[in-house]
Amino acid sequence: MNARQIAFRLFFTCWLVFALHFATNIVRDIYLALAIGDHLSFRVDEYAGLHPDLFEHEGYGWHTGANPGVSMIAAVPYALARPAIDVVVERVNQKRKASGAEPPRYNSPWPMARELYRQAWERGYDVKFGLAAFVMQAFCMAPISALGVVAMFFLLRRLFDSERQALVLALLYAFATPVFFRAGTLNHNMMLGHVALISFALLWETGDQTGWAWPVRVTVAGLLAGLCLLLDYSGVFFLLGLFVYAWLRDKQLSTAVRFAAAATPPVLLLWFYQWQSFGHPFYPGQHWMPAVDWTSVEQGYRGLQLPQARWLERLLFDPAWGLFTSCPLMLAAPAAFFVRGVRGGDLPRRELDWSFGLCLVVYLFFSGLNYNEIMSNSGFRYLAPVLPFLFLPAAAVLRRMPPLAAWALSLASLTVSWCLAMHRDVERGLGVLDPILHVFIGGFELPALTTLSRIEGMLGEHIARGVSPLPLFALTAAALYLIWSPRFVRSAR
């Protein structure tokens, strides 16, 4: 089995498993994607009041404060699926109107979730939200996350010259890190990490894996680096970092010019979005958002300050959303500077220093952001873009560790990651331990089935604890067997 066959199987494996763990969270990016897919508009007036991050800007209507990149990407599969979604939504709403039904009870432990469901049901959006969120996750977030895993596989294969080791480590990257957790719903932070990784991989590899000449790879990498900024303003560090790395590769002016030119269109698109939405091309959406408790004038510019000791510590060790608590595997990454044979051996010194330098800058930036407070209920998020660049040195260290220790650390991280992907609540006081205890005591679950079981009467009057996910797990296992079967690959040829 050659590397391309492995990559093909790895992609569909990750896509299938990520889509299986679809979470029904209606995040703010979904509203903008709906507006673009429905009306080619940046205004979300029809969803006013449904999410705290939607706000009205005088003279310009309702908008979201986030960068629009992930919504623009997700709007594509939604627009393609919209004719079928509209038919289903229209029939459901007509039936409800004719019957005069009242909103069913949604037995969520979270008051805001209950209120969102009630309002969405009354406005006729609940089915639309559910179907649209699934399309955006299954045909945008999941496949792009799977593509990021494939990029990691090719990087690891180049580093270690072993397709088997690269495959095992790529699977750990996919399912033993918060990549798994964040792939469950549309998320611009993790999308940024995938895009930056693919850009980095194109710049690092020698051309024998893609068959593309260096100028082509620089152009595509630059376009993806510009997309990083369109996805989130923290993407500026990845844009600049990738620009520096591209120049270091050959130190030619033509490379710098080609990279910068390719990165320009996504940046211009961001400025166009801000001009159309808020009347000013250069101020971010957060500039216009109403202030909240942690974005007062006394707390810097819109909640952004110099690095703070409390965030420096909590970004790494907070029980609910810290990097090392959410992903014990990353404890191996800093050891790359001390384990013999890693620095300058398994991982070239330039790439190791560049990766850690980028991660350090991003870490310091977010240590001054008071919006970290919201991760207490959303889980690990803001440091998601650095996961790929920390995993590379972590993988190199794992190869040098005693096998028993390496497998123990990997198993611990896999347990945390899968439990988080199944049971996504981290705000009850126990942090990441809550999903672990919930799964070990209550059994396996899937987020979408959990949501459906909480809607009164949705899964039948006699179902009190929801539906077992085991049949879906069995079907997925059968599909994975077919994907990895030699017969499947021969027939696919």
C-alpha positions in Angstrom: 0.0 0.0 0.0 1.6 3.3 -1.1 1.3 6.7 0.6 -1.4 7.9 -1.6 -3.6 4.9 -0.9 -3.0 5.4 2.8 -3.9 9.1 2.5 -7.1 8.2 0.6 -8.2 5.8 3.3 -7.2 8.1 6.1 -9.2 11.0 4.7 -12.4 9.0 4.5 -11.9 7.4 7.9 -11.5 10.8 9.6 -14.4 12.3 7.6 -16.7 9.5 8.6 -15.8 9.5 12.3 -15.9 13.3 12.6 -19.3 13.5 10.9 -20.6 10.7 13.2 -19.8 12.9 16.2 -21.7 15.9 14.8 -22.8 18.3 17.6 -26.0 20.3 17.2 -24.5 23.5 18.7 -25.8 26.5 16.8 -22.7 28.7 16.9 -22.7 32.3 15.7 -20.9 31.4 12.5 -23.9 29.4 11.3 -26.1 32.5 11.2 -23.9 34.3 8.8 -23.5 31.2 6.6 -27.3 31.0 6.4 -27.6 34.6 5.4 -24.9 34.2 2.7 -26.5 30.9 1.4 -30.0 32.3 1.5 -29.6 35.9 0.3 -26.0 36.5 -0.6 -26.1 39.0 2.3 -24.0 39.7 5.4 -27.0 40.8 7.4 -28.5 38.4 9.9 -31.6 40.5 10.8 -34.0 37.6 10.7 -32.1 35.9 13.5 -31.9 38.9 15.8 -32.0 38.0 19.5 -31.2 34.3 19.0 -27.5 34.5 19.9 -25.7 36.9 22.3 -23.0 37.6 19.7 -25.5 38.9 17.1 -25.9 42.7 17.5 -27.4 45.6 15.6 -25.1 48.3 14.1 -27.1 51.5 13.5 -27.8 51.9 9.8 -26.3 48.6 8.8 -28.6 46.0 10.5 -27.7 43.0 12.5 -24.3 41.3 12.2 -21.9 39.0 14.0 -18.6 40.2 15.4 -16.6 37.3 14.2 -14.5 37.2 11.0 -16.5 35.8 8.1 -14.1 33.2 6.7 -15.6 30.0 8.1 -19.1 31.2 7.4 -18.2 31.9 3.7 -16.8 28.5 3.3 -19.7 26.7 5.1 -22.2 28.7 3.0 -21.1 26.7 -0.1 -22.4 23.2 1.0 -25.4 24.8 2.6 -26.4 26.6 -0.6 -26.1 23.3 -2.5 -28.3 21.5 0.0 -30.7 24.4 0.5 -33.4 23.3 -2.0 -33.8 20.0 -0.1 -33.7 21.7 3.3 -36.3 24.3 2.2 -38.7 21.6 1.2 -38.4 19.8 4.5 -38.7 23.0 6.5 -41.7 24.2 4.6 -43.6 20.9 5.1 -42.8 20.7 8.8 -43.9 24.3 9.4 -47.1 23.9 7.4 -48.0 20.8 9.4 -47.4 22.6 12.7 -49.4 25.7 11.7 -52.3 23.5 10.7 -52.3 21.5 13.9 -51.8 24.6 16.2 -49.1 22.7 18.1 -47.1 24.3 20.9 -43.3 24.1 21.3 -42.3 20.7 22.9 -40.3 20.8 26.0 -36.5 20.7 25.5 -35.0 19.1 28.6 -31.6 20.6 28.4 -29.8 21.5 31.7 -28.9 24.9 30.2 -31.5 27.7 30.3 -30.0 29.5 27.3 -30.3 26.3 25.2 -33.9 25.8 26.3 -34.7 29.4 25.3 -33.0 29.2 22.0 -34.9 26.0 21.1 -38.2 27.7 22.1 -37.6 30.8 20.0 -36.3 28.8 17.1 -39.4 26.6 17.1 -41.8 29.5 17.3 -40.0 31.3 14.4 -40.0 28.1 12.4 -36.2 27.8 12.4 -35.5 24.7 14.5 -35.5 22.2 11.7 -33.7 24.5 9.4 -31.0 25.1 12.1 -30.5 21.4 12.7 -30.3 20.4 9.0 -28.1 23.4 8.1 -25.7 22.7 11.0 -25.4 19.1 10.0 -24.6 20.0 6.4 -22.0 22.6 7.4 -20.3 20.1 9.8 -20.5 17.0 7.6 -19.6 18.7 4.3 -17.4 21.5 5.5 -15.8 21.1 9.0 -15.4 17.4 8.9 -13.8 17.0 5.4 -11.5 20.0 6.0 -10.5 18.6 9.3 -9.8 15.2 7.6 -7.7 17.0 5.0 -5.7 18.6 7.8 -5.0 15.1 9.2 -3.8 14.0 5.7 -1.5 16.9 5.6 -0.1 15.9 9.0 0.4 12.3 7.6 2.5 13.5 4.7 4.6 15.7 7.0 5.2 12.9 9.4 6.0 10.5 6.6 8.7 12.9 5.4 10.1 13.4 8.9 10.3 9.7 9.9 10.5 8.0 6.5 8.0 5.4 7.7 4.4 5.2 6.3 3.3 3.0 9.2 4.6 5.3 11.9 3.2 8.3 10.1 -0.2 6.7 9.9 -0.3 5.7 13.6 0.8 9.2 14.6 -1.7 10.9 12.2 -4.5 8.9 13.7 -3.4 10.1 17.1 -3.4 13.6 15.9 -7.0 13.2 14.6 -8.5 11.4 17.6 -6.2 11.9 20.6 -6.2 15.7 20.4 -8.9 18.4 20.5 -9.0 18.2 16.7 -11.7 15.5 17.3 -13.6 17.7 19.8 -13.6 20.8 17.6 -14.5 18.9 14.4 -17.9 18.2 15.9 -19.3 21.7 14.9 -18.3 24.6 12.8 -15.3 26.3 14.4 -13.1 29.0 12.9 -10.3 28.5 15.4 -9.6 24.9 14.4 -10.3 25.7 10.8 -7.5 28.2 11.0 -5.1 25.5 12.3 -5.9 23.2 9.4 -5.5 25.9 6.8 -2.2 27.0 8.3 -0.9 23.5 8.5 -1.7 22.8 4.9 0.1 26.0 3.9 3.1 25.0 6.0 3.2 21.5 4.5 3.2 23.0 1.0 6.2 25.2 1.8 8.1 22.5 3.6 7.8 19.5 1.3 10.1 19.1 -1.7 7.5 18.7 -4.4 7.6 15.0 -4.8 4.4 14.5 -2.8 2.2 17.0 -4.7 4.1 17.1 -8.0 3.8 20.9 -7.9 6.7 23.2 -8.7 7.9 25.6 -6.0 6.2 28.7 -7.5 2.9 27.0 -7.5 3.3 25.8 -4.0 4.2 29.2 -2.8 1.2 30.7 -4.5 -1.3 28.2 -3.0 0.4 28.5 0.4 0.1 32.3 0.3 -3.5 32.1 -0.6 -4.1 29.8 2.4 -2.1 32.1 4.6 -4.3 35.0 3.6 -7.3 32.9 4.4 -6.0 32.5 8.0 -6.7 36.2 8.5 -10.1 36.0 6.9 -10.9 33.2 9.4 -9.8 35.1 12.5 -7.7 38.1 13.4 -5.3 35.9 15.3 -4.5 34.5 11.9 -2.3 37.5 11.3 0.4 35.7 13.3 0.1 32.7 11.0 0.1 34.9 7.9 3.3 36.7 8.9 4.9 33.5 10.3 4.3 31.6 7.1 5.5 34.6 5.0 8.8 34.5 7.0 9.1 30.7 6.6 8.5 30.9 2.9 11.2 33.5 2.5 13.6 31.5 4.7 13.2 28.5 2.3 15.1 30.2 -0.5 15.5 33.9 0.4 14.4 35.0 -3.1 12.5 38.3 -3.6 10.3 36.5 -6.2 9.1 34.1 -3.5 8.2 36.9 -1.1 6.3 38.8 -3.8 4.5 35.8 -5.1 3.4 34.8 -1.5 2.3 38.3 -0.7 0.3 38.7 -3.9 -1.5 35.4 -3.3 -2.3 36.3 0.3 -3.9 39.7 -0.7 -7.3 38.6 -2.1 -8.6 37.0 1.2 -7.4 40.1 3.1 -9.2 42.4 0.6 -12.3 40.2 1.0 -12.2 40.7 4.8 -11.9 44.5 4.4 -14.9 44.4 2.0 -16.9 42.5 4.5 -16.2 45.0 7.2 -16.9 47.9 5.0 -20.3 46.4 3.9 -21.2 45.3 7.4 -20.0 48.2 9.6 -19.1 51.1 7.2 -15.4 50.9 7.9 -13.0 48.5 6.1 -10.2 48.3 8.8 -12.0 48.0 12.1 -12.8 44.4 13.2 -16.4 43.4 14.0 -15.5 43.3 17.7 -14.9 47.0 17.5 -18.7 47.6 17.1 -20.0 44.9 19.4 -21.7 46.0 22.7 -19.4 45.7 25.6 -19.7 42.8 28.0 -18.3 42.4 31.5 -14.8 41.4 30.3 -14.5 44.0 27.5 -15.0 47.2 29.5 -12.8 50.2 28.8 -10.8 49.4 31.9 -9.8 46.1 30.4 -7.9 47.2 27.3 -9.2 47.4 23.7 -12.3 45.3 23.5 -11.0 42.9 26.1 -7.5 42.7 24.8 -4.6 43.6 27.1 -1.0 42.7 27.7 -0.3 39.1 28.8 -1.8 38.3 32.2 -0.5 35.8 34.7 -4.0 34.2 35.2 -4.5 33.5 31.5 -0.9 32.3 31.1 -1.6 29.6 33.6 -5.2 28.8 32.7 -4.6 28.5 29.0 -2.4 25.5 29.8 -3.9 24.0 32.9 -7.5 25.1 33.4 -9.6 22.0 34.3 -12.2 22.8 31.7 -10.2 24.1 28.7 -6.5 24.1 29.4 -4.2 22.8 26.6 -2.6 20.1 28.7 -5.7 19.1 30.6 -7.6 18.8 27.3 -4.7 17.0 25.6 -2.2 15.3 27.8 -0.3 14.2 24.7 0.9 17.8 24.2 3.0 17.4 27.4 5.5 15.7 25.2 6.0 18.7 22.9 8.3 20.9 25.1 10.5 17.8 25.6 11.6 18.1 22.0 14.3 20.5 23.0 15.8 18.0 25.5 15.3 14.5 24.0 18.4 13.4 22.1 17.9 13.0 18.4 14.8 15.2 18.1 16.2 18.7 17.7 18.0 18.7 14.4 17.4 15.0 13.8 13.8 13.8 13.6 12.7 17.5 13.4 15.0 19.9 11.7 16.1 22.7 14.0 14.7 25.5 11.7 11.2 23.9 11.6 11.3 23.1 15.4 12.3 26.7 16.3 9.8 28.2 13.9 6.9 26.0 15.2 7.6 26.8 18.8 8.2 30.5 18.1 4.8 30.7 16.3 3.1 28.9 19.1 4.7 31.1 21.8 3.5 34.3 20.0 -0.1 33.0 19.7 0.0 31.8 23.4 1.2 35.3 24.6 -1.5 37.0 22.4 -4.3 35.0 23.9 -2.9 35.4 27.4 -4.0 39.0 27.2 -7.5 38.2 25.9 -10.3 38.4 28.4 -12.7 36.6 26.1 -10.9 33.5 27.5 -13.8 33.6 30.0 -16.2 32.1 27.5 -14.2 28.9 27.2 -15.6 27.9 30.6 -18.7 26.7 28.8 -17.4 26.0 25.3 -14.3 24.0 26.1 -10.8 24.2 24.6 -10.8 26.6 21.7 -8.5 29.6 21.3 -5.3 27.7 21.2 -6.7 25.2 18.7 -4.7 26.7 15.8 -1.4 25.8 17.4 -2.3 22.1 17.8 -0.7 21.0 14.5 2.5 22.9 15.2 2.8 21.4 18.7 2.0 17.9 17.6 5.0 17.7 15.2 7.5 17.9 18.1 5.3 15.8 20.3 5.3 13.1 17.7 9.0 13.2 17.4 9.3 12.8 21.2 6.8 9.9 21.3 9.0 8.0 18.9 12.0 8.3 21.3 10.0 7.5 24.5 9.9 4.0 25.9 7.0 2.2 24.1 5.0 1.6 27.3 5.2 5.3 28.3 4.3 6.5 24.8 1.3 4.2 24.6 0.1 5.2 28.1 0.3 8.9 27.3 -1.4 8.3 23.9 -4.2 6.2 25.5 -4.8 8.9 28.2 -5.1 11.6 25.6 -7.3 9.4 23.4 -9.7 8.8 26.3 -10.0 12.5 27.1 -10.5 13.4 23.5 -13.1 10.9 22.6 -15.1 11.6 25.8 -15.0 15.3 25.0 -16.3 14.5 21.5 -19.1 12.4 22.8 -20.2 14.5 25.9 -19.2 18.1 25.2 -20.2 19.7 28.5 -17.3 21.0 30.6 -18.9 23.6 32.8 -20.3 21.6 35.7 -17.3 22.1 37.9 -15.2 19.0 37.1 -14.0 20.3 33.7 -12.8 17.6 31.3 -13.3 15.0 34.1 -17.1 15.4 33.7 -17.2 14.0 30.1 -15.0 11.1 31.2 -17.1 10.2 34.2 -20.3 10.7 32.3 -19.2 8.3 29.5 -17.6 5.7 31.9 -20.7 5.7 34.1 -23.5 6.3 31.6 -22.1 4.7 28.5 -21.2 5.8 25.0 -23.2 8.6 23.4 -23.4 10.8 20.4 -24.1 14.5 20.7 -26.9 14.6 18.1 -28.7 11.7 19.6 -28.4 13.3 23.0 -30.1 16.5 21.7 -32.9 14.5 20.0 -33.5 12.6 23.2 -34.0 15.8 25.1 -36.8 17.0 22.9 -40.0 15.8 24.4 -41.7 13.2 22.2 -39.0 13.4 19.5 -37.8 9.8 19.9 -41.0 8.4 21.3 -42.8 8.6 24.6 -41.2 5.6 26.1 -37.5 6.7 25.7 -36.3 8.3 28.8 -32.6 8.1 28.5 -32.1 8.6 24.8 -31.0 6.2 22.1 -28.0 3.9 22.2 -25.3 4.9 19.7 -24.0 1.4 19.4 -25.8 0.5 16.2 -24.3 3.6 14.5 -20.9 2.7 15.9 -21.3 -0.8 14.4 -22.3 0.6 11.0 -19.3 2.9 11.1 -17.0 0.0 12.0 -18.3 -1.9 9.0 -17.7 1.1 6.8 -14.2 1.5 8.1 -13.5 -2.2 7.5 -14.5 -1.7 3.8 -12.4 1.5 3.5 -9.3 -0.3 4.7 -10.0 -3.5 2.8 -7.7 -4.1 -0.1 -10.7 -5.0 -2.2 -12.2 -1.5 -1.7 -9.0 0.2 -3.0 -8.8 -2.1 -6.0 -12.4 -1.4 -6.9 -11.9 2.3 -6.3 -9.1 2.3 -8.9 
